Amino acid sequence: MIANWIFIREGETEDVLKLAKIHLKDEHDLMHKAVGWMLREMGKRHREIETEFLDQHYKQMPRTMLRYAIEKYPEEDRQAYLKGLR
């Protein structure tokens, strides 16, 4: 997952989103952190793409993954995701 950082920096998001979707049900906490981190990094450059992914999948995302992904969002938006109000 972390290897995708270079692609994110080059503006490529397709593989990151595919892998993030695959890892939604992963059991390992470190994978949750890695996916959330890469979603957050993608969101720094393409917020609308990250938001679209989160809106579709935040209810299935492990809490750690979601928290990492929304770390840079405004407080109101973070709370909406965490409370399931999006």
PDB file with one MODEL, atoms N, CA, C and O in Angstrom:
MODEL        1
ATOM      1  N   MET A   1       0.827  -1.193   0.000  1.00  0.00           N
ATOM      2  CA  MET A   1       0.000   0.000   0.000  1.00  0.00           C
ATOM      3  C   MET A   1       0.870   1.255   0.000  1.00  0.00           C
ATOM      4  O   MET A   1       0.604   2.203  -0.738  1.00  0.00           O
ATOM      5  N   ILE A   2       1.899   1.253   0.824  1.00  0.00           N
ATOM      6  CA  ILE A   2       2.757   2.426   0.940  1.00  0.00           C
ATOM      7  C   ILE A   2       3.500   2.700  -0.371  1.00  0.00           C
ATOM      8  O   ILE A   2       3.815   3.850  -0.674  1.00  0.00           O
ATOM      9  N   ALA A   3       3.776   1.661  -1.139  1.00  0.00           N
ATOM     10  CA  ALA A   3       4.467   1.834  -2.418  1.00  0.00           C
ATOM     11  C   ALA A   3       3.678   2.728  -3.377  1.00  0.00           C
ATOM     12  O   ALA A   3       4.245   3.252  -4.336  1.00  0.00           O
ATOM     13  N   ASN A   4       2.409   2.903  -3.135  1.00  0.00           N
ATOM     14  CA  ASN A   4       1.574   3.753  -3.989  1.00  0.00           C
ATOM     15  C   ASN A   4       1.792   5.240  -3.763  1.00  0.00           C
ATOM     16  O   ASN A   4       1.274   6.065  -4.516  1.00  0.00           O
ATOM     17  N   TRP A   5       2.551   5.588  -2.734  1.00  0.00           N
ATOM     18  CA  TRP A   5       2.778   7.002  -2.436  1.00  0.00           C
ATOM     19  C   TRP A   5       3.366   7.731  -3.644  1.00  0.00           C
ATOM     20  O   TRP A   5       2.969   8.859  -3.939  1.00  0.00           O
ATOM     21  N   ILE A   6       4.297   7.103  -4.337  1.00  0.00           N
ATOM     22  CA  ILE A   6       4.903   7.726  -5.511  1.00  0.00           C
ATOM     23  C   ILE A   6       3.852   7.982  -6.586  1.00  0.00           C
ATOM     24  O   ILE A   6       3.887   9.013  -7.257  1.00  0.00           O
ATOM     25  N   PHE A   7       2.927   7.054  -6.751  1.00  0.00           N
ATOM     26  CA  PHE A   7       1.870   7.245  -7.744  1.00  0.00           C
ATOM     27  C   PHE A   7       0.934   8.382  -7.333  1.00  0.00           C
ATOM     28  O   PHE A   7       0.491   9.165  -8.174  1.00  0.00           O
ATOM     29  N   ILE A   8       0.644   8.465  -6.061  1.00  0.00           N
ATOM     30  CA  ILE A   8      -0.199   9.558  -5.563  1.00  0.00           C
ATOM     31  C   ILE A   8       0.462  10.890  -5.864  1.00  0.00           C
ATOM     32  O   ILE A   8      -0.191  11.830  -6.318  1.00  0.00           O
ATOM     33  N   ARG A   9       1.762  10.969  -5.608  1.00  0.00           N
ATOM     34  CA  ARG A   9       2.499  12.220  -5.842  1.00  0.00           C
ATOM     35  C   ARG A   9       2.523  12.588  -7.326  1.00  0.00           C
ATOM     36  O   ARG A   9       2.662  13.759  -7.679  1.00  0.00           O
ATOM     37  N   GLU A  10       2.388  11.582  -8.189  1.00  0.00           N
ATOM     38  CA  GLU A  10       2.355  11.827  -9.632  1.00  0.00           C
ATOM     39  C   GLU A  10       0.922  12.045 -10.141  1.00  0.00           C
ATOM     40  O   GLU A  10       0.714  12.240 -11.339  1.00  0.00           O
ATOM     41  N   GLY A  11      -0.064  12.013  -9.236  1.00  0.00           N
ATOM     42  CA  GLY A  11      -1.449  12.273  -9.610  1.00  0.00           C
ATOM     43  C   GLY A  11      -2.241  11.053 -10.011  1.00  0.00           C
ATOM     44  O   GLY A  11      -3.369  11.185 -10.485  1.00  0.00           O
ATOM     45  N   GLU A  12      -1.685   9.865  -9.834  1.00  0.00           N
ATOM     46  CA  GLU A  12      -2.382   8.631 -10.191  1.00  0.00           C
ATOM     47  C   GLU A  12      -3.097   8.076  -8.955  1.00  0.00           C
ATOM     48  O   GLU A  12      -2.467   7.802  -7.934  1.00  0.00           O
ATOM     49  N   THR A  13      -4.400   7.916  -9.060  1.00  0.00           N
ATOM     50  CA  THR A  13      -5.185   7.497  -7.900  1.00  0.00           C
ATOM     51  C   THR A  13      -5.899   6.158  -8.077  1.00  0.00           C
ATOM     52  O   THR A  13      -6.374   5.577  -7.101  1.00  0.00           O
ATOM     53  N   GLU A  14      -5.976   5.678  -9.287  1.00  0.00           N
ATOM     54  CA  GLU A  14      -6.784   4.490  -9.581  1.00  0.00           C
ATOM     55  C   GLU A  14      -6.351   3.268  -8.763  1.00  0.00           C
ATOM     56  O   GLU A  14      -7.190   2.598  -8.162  1.00  0.00           O
ATOM     57  N   ASP A  15      -5.052   2.977  -8.737  1.00  0.00           N
ATOM     58  CA  ASP A  15      -4.570   1.796  -8.007  1.00  0.00           C
ATOM     59  C   ASP A  15      -4.763   1.941  -6.505  1.00  0.00           C
ATOM     60  O   ASP A  15      -5.078   0.969  -5.818  1.00  0.00           O
ATOM     61  N   VAL A  16      -4.575   3.143  -5.999  1.00  0.00           N
ATOM     62  CA  VAL A  16      -4.763   3.381  -4.565  1.00  0.00           C
ATOM     63  C   VAL A  16      -6.195   3.056  -4.164  1.00  0.00           C
ATOM     64  O   VAL A  16      -6.434   2.400  -3.150  1.00  0.00           O
ATOM     65  N   LEU A  17      -7.133   3.517  -4.963  1.00  0.00           N
ATOM     66  CA  LEU A  17      -8.544   3.265  -4.667  1.00  0.00           C
ATOM     67  C   LEU A  17      -8.895   1.787  -4.766  1.00  0.00           C
ATOM     68  O   LEU A  17      -9.654   1.269  -3.947  1.00  0.00           O
ATOM     69  N   LYS A  18      -8.343   1.106  -5.772  1.00  0.00           N
ATOM     70  CA  LYS A  18      -8.600  -0.332  -5.910  1.00  0.00           C
ATOM     71  C   LYS A  18      -8.064  -1.093  -4.696  1.00  0.00           C
ATOM     72  O   LYS A  18      -8.755  -1.941  -4.132  1.00  0.00           O
ATOM     73  N   LEU A  19      -6.829  -0.783  -4.301  1.00  0.00           N
ATOM     74  CA  LEU A  19      -6.234  -1.464  -3.153  1.00  0.00           C
ATOM     75  C   LEU A  19      -6.955  -1.119  -1.853  1.00  0.00           C
ATOM     76  O   LEU A  19      -7.151  -1.984  -0.999  1.00  0.00           O
ATOM     77  N   ALA A  20      -7.346   0.131  -1.706  1.00  0.00           N
ATOM     78  CA  ALA A  20      -8.064   0.526  -0.504  1.00  0.00           C
ATOM     79  C   ALA A  20      -9.367  -0.261  -0.383  1.00  0.00           C
ATOM     80  O   ALA A  20      -9.732  -0.707   0.705  1.00  0.00           O
ATOM     81  N   LYS A  21     -10.049  -0.425  -1.484  1.00  0.00           N
ATOM     82  CA  LYS A  21     -11.302  -1.182  -1.479  1.00  0.00           C
ATOM     83  C   LYS A  21     -11.055  -2.642  -1.113  1.00  0.00           C
ATOM     84  O   LYS A  21     -11.818  -3.228  -0.345  1.00  0.00           O
ATOM     85  N   ILE A  22      -9.999  -3.228  -1.655  1.00  0.00           N
ATOM     86  CA  ILE A  22      -9.654  -4.621  -1.344  1.00  0.00           C
ATOM     87  C   ILE A  22      -9.365  -4.788   0.143  1.00  0.00           C
ATOM     88  O   ILE A  22      -9.738  -5.798   0.739  1.00  0.00           O
ATOM     89  N   HIS A  23      -8.703  -3.805   0.743  1.00  0.00           N
ATOM     90  CA  HIS A  23      -8.266  -3.918   2.131  1.00  0.00           C
ATOM     91  C   HIS A  23      -9.290  -3.433   3.159  1.00  0.00           C
ATOM     92  O   HIS A  23      -8.971  -3.341   4.344  1.00  0.00           O
ATOM     93  N   LEU A  24     -10.491  -3.128   2.731  1.00  0.00           N
ATOM     94  CA  LEU A  24     -11.521  -2.702   3.680  1.00  0.00           C
ATOM     95  C   LEU A  24     -11.788  -3.755   4.748  1.00  0.00           C
ATOM     96  O   LEU A  24     -12.130  -3.417   5.881  1.00  0.00           O
ATOM     97  N   LYS A  25     -11.636  -5.007   4.400  1.00  0.00           N
ATOM     98  CA  LYS A  25     -11.931  -6.089   5.341  1.00  0.00           C
ATOM     99  C   LYS A  25     -10.673  -6.760   5.883  1.00  0.00           C
ATOM    100  O   LYS A  25     -10.751  -7.824   6.495  1.00  0.00           O
ATOM    101  N   ASP A  26      -9.525  -6.147   5.661  1.00  0.00           N
ATOM    102  CA  ASP A  26      -8.275  -6.708   6.161  1.00  0.00           C
ATOM    103  C   ASP A  26      -8.303  -6.741   7.688  1.00  0.00           C
ATOM    104  O   ASP A  26      -8.856  -5.843   8.321  1.00  0.00           O
ATOM    105  N   GLU A  27      -7.719  -7.756   8.263  1.00  0.00           N
ATOM    106  CA  GLU A  27      -7.755  -7.936   9.719  1.00  0.00           C
ATOM    107  C   GLU A  27      -6.626  -7.221  10.453  1.00  0.00           C
ATOM    108  O   GLU A  27      -6.700  -7.055  11.671  1.00  0.00           O
ATOM    109  N   HIS A  28      -5.593  -6.799   9.747  1.00  0.00           N
ATOM    110  CA  HIS A  28      -4.400  -6.273  10.400  1.00  0.00           C
ATOM    111  C   HIS A  28      -4.467  -4.764  10.599  1.00  0.00           C
ATOM    112  O   HIS A  28      -4.721  -4.010   9.659  1.00  0.00           O
ATOM    113  N   ASP A  29      -4.238  -4.341  11.825  1.00  0.00           N
ATOM    114  CA  ASP A  29      -4.284  -2.932  12.174  1.00  0.00           C
ATOM    115  C   ASP A  29      -3.264  -2.108  11.385  1.00  0.00           C
ATOM    116  O   ASP A  29      -3.547  -0.974  11.000  1.00  0.00           O
ATOM    117  N   LEU A  30      -2.092  -2.671  11.147  1.00  0.00           N
ATOM    118  CA  LEU A  30      -1.083  -1.922  10.394  1.00  0.00           C
ATOM    119  C   LEU A  30      -1.530  -1.663   8.961  1.00  0.00           C
ATOM    120  O   LEU A  30      -1.179  -0.636   8.381  1.00  0.00           O
ATOM    121  N   MET A  31      -2.292  -2.572   8.390  1.00  0.00           N
ATOM    122  CA  MET A  31      -2.824  -2.339   7.052  1.00  0.00           C
ATOM    123  C   MET A  31      -3.898  -1.253   7.098  1.00  0.00           C
ATOM    124  O   MET A  31      -3.997  -0.443   6.176  1.00  0.00           O
ATOM    125  N   HIS A  32      -4.690  -1.229   8.146  1.00  0.00           N
ATOM    126  CA  HIS A  32      -5.689  -0.168   8.295  1.00  0.00           C
ATOM    127  C   HIS A  32      -5.001   1.187   8.317  1.00  0.00           C
ATOM    128  O   HIS A  32      -5.453   2.130   7.667  1.00  0.00           O
ATOM    129  N   LYS A  33      -3.909   1.283   9.064  1.00  0.00           N
ATOM    130  CA  LYS A  33      -3.160   2.537   9.160  1.00  0.00           C
ATOM    131  C   LYS A  33      -2.577   2.930   7.815  1.00  0.00           C
ATOM    132  O   LYS A  33      -2.654   4.093   7.418  1.00  0.00           O
ATOM    133  N   ALA A  34      -1.992   1.962   7.107  1.00  0.00           N
ATOM    134  CA  ALA A  34      -1.370   2.247   5.815  1.00  0.00           C
ATOM    135  C   ALA A  34      -2.397   2.723   4.790  1.00  0.00           C
ATOM    136  O   ALA A  34      -2.150   3.682   4.059  1.00  0.00           O
ATOM    137  N   VAL A  35      -3.534   2.060   4.740  1.00  0.00           N
ATOM    138  CA  VAL A  35      -4.571   2.452   3.788  1.00  0.00           C
ATOM    139  C   VAL A  35      -5.103   3.849   4.130  1.00  0.00           C
ATOM    140  O   VAL A  35      -5.245   4.696   3.248  1.00  0.00           O
ATOM    141  N   GLY A  36      -5.390   4.081   5.392  1.00  0.00           N
ATOM    142  CA  GLY A  36      -5.862   5.400   5.804  1.00  0.00           C
ATOM    143  C   GLY A  36      -4.864   6.493   5.489  1.00  0.00           C
ATOM    144  O   GLY A  36      -5.237   7.579   5.047  1.00  0.00           O
ATOM    145  N   TRP A  37      -3.590   6.201   5.718  1.00  0.00           N
ATOM    146  CA  TRP A  37      -2.524   7.160   5.439  1.00  0.00           C
ATOM    147  C   TRP A  37      -2.483   7.492   3.950  1.00  0.00           C
ATOM    148  O   TRP A  37      -2.393   8.663   3.581  1.00  0.00           O
ATOM    149  N   MET A  38      -2.548   6.473   3.089  1.00  0.00           N
ATOM    150  CA  MET A  38      -2.484   6.729   1.652  1.00  0.00           C
ATOM    151  C   MET A  38      -3.740   7.439   1.150  1.00  0.00           C
ATOM    152  O   MET A  38      -3.662   8.258   0.234  1.00  0.00           O
ATOM    153  N   LEU A  39      -4.882   7.137   1.735  1.00  0.00           N
ATOM    154  CA  LEU A  39      -6.089   7.882   1.375  1.00  0.00           C
ATOM    155  C   LEU A  39      -5.940   9.346   1.773  1.00  0.00           C
ATOM    156  O   LEU A  39      -6.330  10.241   1.022  1.00  0.00           O
ATOM    157  N   ARG A  40      -5.383   9.587   2.943  1.00  0.00           N
ATOM    158  CA  ARG A  40      -5.162  10.970   3.391  1.00  0.00           C
ATOM    159  C   ARG A  40      -4.197  11.687   2.460  1.00  0.00           C
ATOM    160  O   ARG A  40      -4.431  12.838   2.092  1.00  0.00           O
ATOM    161  N   GLU A  41      -3.103  11.012   2.072  1.00  0.00           N
ATOM    162  CA  GLU A  41      -2.132  11.629   1.156  1.00  0.00           C
ATOM    163  C   GLU A  41      -2.773  11.927  -0.195  1.00  0.00           C
ATOM    164  O   GLU A  41      -2.516  12.974  -0.788  1.00  0.00           O
ATOM    165  N   MET A  42      -3.595  11.020  -0.676  1.00  0.00           N
ATOM    166  CA  MET A  42      -4.305  11.247  -1.924  1.00  0.00           C
ATOM    167  C   MET A  42      -5.239  12.454  -1.781  1.00  0.00           C
ATOM    168  O   MET A  42      -5.353  13.275  -2.691  1.00  0.00           O
ATOM    169  N   GLY A  43      -5.899  12.546  -0.631  1.00  0.00           N
ATOM    170  CA  GLY A  43      -6.834  13.640  -0.384  1.00  0.00           C
ATOM    171  C   GLY A  43      -6.174  15.002  -0.327  1.00  0.00           C
ATOM    172  O   GLY A  43      -6.823  16.012  -0.597  1.00  0.00           O
ATOM    173  N   LYS A  44      -4.903  15.050   0.017  1.00  0.00           N
ATOM    174  CA  LYS A  44      -4.182  16.324   0.028  1.00  0.00           C
ATOM    175  C   LYS A  44      -4.100  16.910  -1.375  1.00  0.00           C
ATOM    176  O   LYS A  44      -4.034  18.129  -1.537  1.00  0.00           O
ATOM    177  N   ARG A  45      -4.104  16.060  -2.380  1.00  0.00           N
ATOM    178  CA  ARG A  45      -3.994  16.498  -3.761  1.00  0.00           C
ATOM    179  C   ARG A  45      -5.318  16.403  -4.514  1.00  0.00           C
ATOM    180  O   ARG A  45      -5.570  17.165  -5.448  1.00  0.00           O
ATOM    181  N   HIS A  46      -6.155  15.464  -4.097  1.00  0.00           N
ATOM    182  CA  HIS A  46      -7.425  15.204  -4.784  1.00  0.00           C
ATOM    183  C   HIS A  46      -8.520  14.972  -3.742  1.00  0.00           C
ATOM    184  O   HIS A  46      -9.012  13.853  -3.594  1.00  0.00           O
ATOM    185  N   ARG A  47      -8.893  16.003  -3.037  1.00  0.00           N
ATOM    186  CA  ARG A  47      -9.870  15.884  -1.951  1.00  0.00           C
ATOM    187  C   ARG A  47     -11.190  15.323  -2.447  1.00  0.00           C
ATOM    188  O   ARG A  47     -11.814  14.516  -1.759  1.00  0.00           O
ATOM    189  N   GLU A  48     -11.626  15.736  -3.626  1.00  0.00           N
ATOM    190  CA  GLU A  48     -12.917  15.283  -4.128  1.00  0.00           C
ATOM    191  C   GLU A  48     -12.923  13.776  -4.385  1.00  0.00           C
ATOM    192  O   GLU A  48     -13.941  13.118  -4.174  1.00  0.00           O
ATOM    193  N   ILE A  49     -11.801  13.229  -4.837  1.00  0.00           N
ATOM    194  CA  ILE A  49     -11.716  11.781  -5.073  1.00  0.00           C
ATOM    195  C   ILE A  49     -11.741  11.034  -3.745  1.00  0.00           C
ATOM    196  O   ILE A  49     -12.419  10.015  -3.614  1.00  0.00           O
ATOM    197  N   GLU A  50     -11.005  11.537  -2.765  1.00  0.00           N
ATOM    198  CA  GLU A  50     -11.019  10.901  -1.447  1.00  0.00           C
ATOM    199  C   GLU A  50     -12.414  10.959  -0.835  1.00  0.00           C
ATOM    200  O   GLU A  50     -12.894   9.965  -0.290  1.00  0.00           O
ATOM    201  N   THR A  51     -13.057  12.101  -0.921  1.00  0.00           N
ATOM    202  CA  THR A  51     -14.391  12.263  -0.349  1.00  0.00           C
ATOM    203  C   THR A  51     -15.391  11.318  -1.014  1.00  0.00           C
ATOM    204  O   THR A  51     -16.239  10.729  -0.343  1.00  0.00           O
ATOM    205  N   GLU A  52     -15.287  11.181  -2.318  1.00  0.00           N
ATOM    206  CA  GLU A  52     -16.186  10.258  -3.028  1.00  0.00           C
ATOM    207  C   GLU A  52     -15.974   8.824  -2.533  1.00  0.00           C
ATOM    208  O   GLU A  52     -16.942   8.102  -2.297  1.00  0.00           O
ATOM    209  N   PHE A  53     -14.716   8.410  -2.376  1.00  0.00           N
ATOM    210  CA  PHE A  53     -14.421   7.073  -1.871  1.00  0.00           C
ATOM    211  C   PHE A  53     -14.956   6.908  -0.448  1.00  0.00           C
ATOM    212  O   PHE A  53     -15.589   5.900  -0.135  1.00  0.00           O
ATOM    213  N   LEU A  54     -14.706   7.884   0.401  1.00  0.00           N
ATOM    214  CA  LEU A  54     -15.171   7.801   1.789  1.00  0.00           C
ATOM    215  C   LEU A  54     -16.690   7.747   1.865  1.00  0.00           C
ATOM    216  O   LEU A  54     -17.246   6.968   2.639  1.00  0.00           O
ATOM    217  N   ASP A  55     -17.355   8.560   1.073  1.00  0.00           N
ATOM    218  CA  ASP A  55     -18.816   8.566   1.096  1.00  0.00           C
ATOM    219  C   ASP A  55     -19.388   7.194   0.735  1.00  0.00           C
ATOM    220  O   ASP A  55     -20.437   6.801   1.246  1.00  0.00           O
ATOM    221  N   GLN A  56     -18.705   6.480  -0.135  1.00  0.00           N
ATOM    222  CA  GLN A  56     -19.171   5.156  -0.545  1.00  0.00           C
ATOM    223  C   GLN A  56     -18.825   4.065   0.456  1.00  0.00           C
ATOM    224  O   GLN A  56     -19.554   3.080   0.575  1.00  0.00           O
ATOM    225  N   HIS A  57     -17.703   4.231   1.190  1.00  0.00           N
ATOM    226  CA  HIS A  57     -17.172   3.110   1.964  1.00  0.00           C
ATOM    227  C   HIS A  57     -16.958   3.358   3.454  1.00  0.00           C
ATOM    228  O   HIS A  57     -16.571   2.429   4.163  1.00  0.00           O
ATOM    229  N   TYR A  58     -17.188   4.552   3.954  1.00  0.00           N
ATOM    230  CA  TYR A  58     -16.811   4.829   5.339  1.00  0.00           C
ATOM    231  C   TYR A  58     -17.534   3.946   6.351  1.00  0.00           C
ATOM    232  O   TYR A  58     -16.997   3.687   7.428  1.00  0.00           O
ATOM    233  N   LYS A  59     -18.722   3.486   6.034  1.00  0.00           N
ATOM    234  CA  LYS A  59     -19.447   2.629   6.981  1.00  0.00           C
ATOM    235  C   LYS A  59     -18.842   1.242   7.109  1.00  0.00           C
ATOM    236  O   LYS A  59     -19.036   0.570   8.122  1.00  0.00           O
ATOM    237  N   GLN A  60     -18.099   0.801   6.075  1.00  0.00           N
ATOM    238  CA  GLN A  60     -17.454  -0.511   6.135  1.00  0.00           C
ATOM    239  C   GLN A  60     -15.993  -0.410   6.586  1.00  0.00           C
ATOM    240  O   GLN A  60     -15.369  -1.428   6.885  1.00  0.00           O
ATOM    241  N   MET A  61     -15.452   0.794   6.637  1.00  0.00           N
ATOM    242  CA  MET A  61     -14.032   0.961   6.946  1.00  0.00           C
ATOM    243  C   MET A  61     -13.757   0.696   8.422  1.00  0.00           C
ATOM    244  O   MET A  61     -14.535   1.098   9.287  1.00  0.00           O
ATOM    245  N   PRO A  62     -12.644   0.018   8.703  1.00  0.00           N
ATOM    246  CA  PRO A  62     -12.226  -0.101  10.102  1.00  0.00           C
ATOM    247  C   PRO A  62     -11.990   1.300  10.673  1.00  0.00           C
ATOM    248  O   PRO A  62     -11.564   2.202   9.951  1.00  0.00           O
ATOM    249  N   ARG A  63     -12.260   1.478  11.932  1.00  0.00           N
ATOM    250  CA  ARG A  63     -12.186   2.792  12.568  1.00  0.00           C
ATOM    251  C   ARG A  63     -10.807   3.438  12.410  1.00  0.00           C
ATOM    252  O   ARG A  63     -10.709   4.637  12.149  1.00  0.00           O
ATOM    253  N   THR A  64      -9.759   2.657  12.566  1.00  0.00           N
ATOM    254  CA  THR A  64      -8.400   3.199  12.435  1.00  0.00           C
ATOM    255  C   THR A  64      -8.170   3.733  11.028  1.00  0.00           C
ATOM    256  O   THR A  64      -7.608   4.816  10.862  1.00  0.00           O
ATOM    257  N   MET A  65      -8.591   2.995  10.024  1.00  0.00           N
ATOM    258  CA  MET A  65      -8.438   3.426   8.636  1.00  0.00           C
ATOM    259  C   MET A  65      -9.179   4.734   8.399  1.00  0.00           C
ATOM    260  O   MET A  65      -8.645   5.658   7.785  1.00  0.00           O
ATOM    261  N   LEU A  66     -10.400   4.806   8.884  1.00  0.00           N
ATOM    262  CA  LEU A  66     -11.198   6.011   8.708  1.00  0.00           C
ATOM    263  C   LEU A  66     -10.553   7.196   9.411  1.00  0.00           C
ATOM    264  O   LEU A  66     -10.458   8.279   8.834  1.00  0.00           O
ATOM    265  N   ARG A  67     -10.114   7.008  10.637  1.00  0.00           N
ATOM    266  CA  ARG A  67      -9.491   8.109  11.382  1.00  0.00           C
ATOM    267  C   ARG A  67      -8.249   8.647  10.686  1.00  0.00           C
ATOM    268  O   ARG A  67      -8.053   9.860  10.613  1.00  0.00           O
ATOM    269  N   TYR A  68      -7.418   7.761  10.179  1.00  0.00           N
ATOM    270  CA  TYR A  68      -6.234   8.208   9.444  1.00  0.00           C
ATOM    271  C   TYR A  68      -6.647   8.964   8.183  1.00  0.00           C
ATOM    272  O   TYR A  68      -6.062  10.001   7.868  1.00  0.00           O
ATOM    273  N   ALA A  69      -7.637   8.465   7.464  1.00  0.00           N
ATOM    274  CA  ALA A  69      -8.052   9.065   6.194  1.00  0.00           C
ATOM    275  C   ALA A  69      -8.640  10.464   6.370  1.00  0.00           C
ATOM    276  O   ALA A  69      -8.447  11.326   5.513  1.00  0.00           O
ATOM    277  N   ILE A  70      -9.346  10.694   7.459  1.00  0.00           N
ATOM    278  CA  ILE A  70     -10.045  11.981   7.630  1.00  0.00           C
ATOM    279  C   ILE A  70      -9.288  12.957   8.529  1.00  0.00           C
ATOM    280  O   ILE A  70      -9.829  13.993   8.914  1.00  0.00           O
ATOM    281  N   GLU A  71      -8.070  12.637   8.856  1.00  0.00           N
ATOM    282  CA  GLU A  71      -7.290  13.452   9.788  1.00  0.00           C
ATOM    283  C   GLU A  71      -7.205  14.928   9.383  1.00  0.00           C
ATOM    284  O   GLU A  71      -7.203  15.795  10.257  1.00  0.00           O
ATOM    285  N   LYS A  72      -7.136  15.233   8.096  1.00  0.00           N
ATOM    286  CA  LYS A  72      -6.985  16.616   7.615  1.00  0.00           C
ATOM    287  C   LYS A  72      -8.316  17.277   7.251  1.00  0.00           C
ATOM    288  O   LYS A  72      -8.333  18.419   6.792  1.00  0.00           O
ATOM    289  N   TYR A  73      -9.411  16.579   7.449  1.00  0.00           N
ATOM    290  CA  TYR A  73     -10.724  17.158   7.149  1.00  0.00           C
ATOM    291  C   TYR A  73     -11.105  18.157   8.246  1.00  0.00           C
ATOM    292  O   TYR A  73     -10.622  18.058   9.374  1.00  0.00           O
ATOM    293  N   PRO A  74     -11.962  19.106   7.918  1.00  0.00           N
ATOM    294  CA  PRO A  74     -12.476  20.003   8.956  1.00  0.00           C
ATOM    295  C   PRO A  74     -13.209  19.211  10.042  1.00  0.00           C
ATOM    296  O   PRO A  74     -13.781  18.156   9.766  1.00  0.00           O
ATOM    297  N   GLU A  75     -13.192  19.712  11.248  1.00  0.00           N
ATOM    298  CA  GLU A  75     -13.774  19.016  12.406  1.00  0.00           C
ATOM    299  C   GLU A  75     -15.218  18.582  12.150  1.00  0.00           C
ATOM    300  O   GLU A  75     -15.598  17.463  12.495  1.00  0.00           O
ATOM    301  N   GLU A  76     -16.003  19.438  11.563  1.00  0.00           N
ATOM    302  CA  GLU A  76     -17.415  19.119  11.308  1.00  0.00           C
ATOM    303  C   GLU A  76     -17.548  17.888  10.392  1.00  0.00           C
ATOM    304  O   GLU A  76     -18.379  17.012  10.634  1.00  0.00           O
ATOM    305  N   ASP A  77     -16.735  17.838   9.359  1.00  0.00           N
ATOM    306  CA  ASP A  77     -16.771  16.699   8.443  1.00  0.00           C
ATOM    307  C   ASP A  77     -16.252  15.429   9.118  1.00  0.00           C
ATOM    308  O   ASP A  77     -16.815  14.351   8.927  1.00  0.00           O
ATOM    309  N   ARG A  78     -15.178  15.551   9.909  1.00  0.00           N
ATOM    310  CA  ARG A  78     -14.650  14.379  10.623  1.00  0.00           C
ATOM    311  C   ARG A  78     -15.719  13.793  11.532  1.00  0.00           C
ATOM    312  O   ARG A  78     -15.927  12.579  11.545  1.00  0.00           O
ATOM    313  N   GLN A  79     -16.389  14.633  12.283  1.00  0.00           N
ATOM    314  CA  GLN A  79     -17.415  14.161  13.196  1.00  0.00           C
ATOM    315  C   GLN A  79     -18.573  13.500  12.440  1.00  0.00           C
ATOM    316  O   GLN A  79     -19.126  12.501  12.900  1.00  0.00           O
ATOM    317  N   ALA A  80     -18.932  14.051  11.298  1.00  0.00           N
ATOM    318  CA  ALA A  80     -20.010  13.462  10.499  1.00  0.00           C
ATOM    319  C   ALA A  80     -19.640  12.048  10.045  1.00  0.00           C
ATOM    320  O   ALA A  80     -20.467  11.138  10.094  1.00  0.00           O
ATOM    321  N   TYR A  81     -18.411  11.873   9.610  1.00  0.00           N
ATOM    322  CA  TYR A  81     -17.974  10.520   9.216  1.00  0.00           C
ATOM    323  C   TYR A  81     -17.958   9.585  10.420  1.00  0.00           C
ATOM    324  O   TYR A  81     -18.445   8.458  10.339  1.00  0.00           O
ATOM    325  N   LEU A  82     -17.413  10.039  11.506  1.00  0.00           N
ATOM    326  CA  LEU A  82     -17.286   9.169  12.679  1.00  0.00           C
ATOM    327  C   LEU A  82     -18.639   8.786  13.274  1.00  0.00           C
ATOM    328  O   LEU A  82     -18.789   7.705  13.843  1.00  0.00           O
ATOM    329  N   LYS A  83     -19.616   9.671  13.140  1.00  0.00           N
ATOM    330  CA  LYS A  83     -20.944   9.392  13.692  1.00  0.00           C
ATOM    331  C   LYS A  83     -21.880   8.754  12.661  1.00  0.00           C
ATOM    332  O   LYS A  83     -23.038   8.460  12.960  1.00  0.00           O
ATOM    333  N   GLY A  84     -21.365   8.543  11.444  1.00  0.00           N
ATOM    334  CA  GLY A  84     -22.176   7.905  10.412  1.00  0.00           C
ATOM    335  C   GLY A  84     -23.244   8.791   9.840  1.00  0.00           C
ATOM    336  O   GLY A  84     -24.308   8.308   9.453  1.00  0.00           O
ATOM    337  N   LEU A  85     -22.984  10.093   9.775  1.00  0.00           N
ATOM    338  CA  LEU A  85     -23.995  11.060   9.330  1.00  0.00           C
ATOM    339  C   LEU A  85     -23.740  11.619   7.933  1.00  0.00           C
ATOM    340  O   LEU A  85     -24.355  12.612   7.543  1.00  0.00           O
ATOM    341  N   ARG A  86     -22.859  11.003   7.193  1.00  0.00           N
ATOM    342  CA  ARG A  86     -22.554  11.520   5.848  1.00  0.00           C
ATOM    343  C   ARG A  86     -23.536  10.982   4.845  1.00  0.00           C
ATOM    344  O   ARG A  86     -23.446  11.302   3.660  1.00  0.00           O
TER     345      ARG A  86
ENDMDL
END
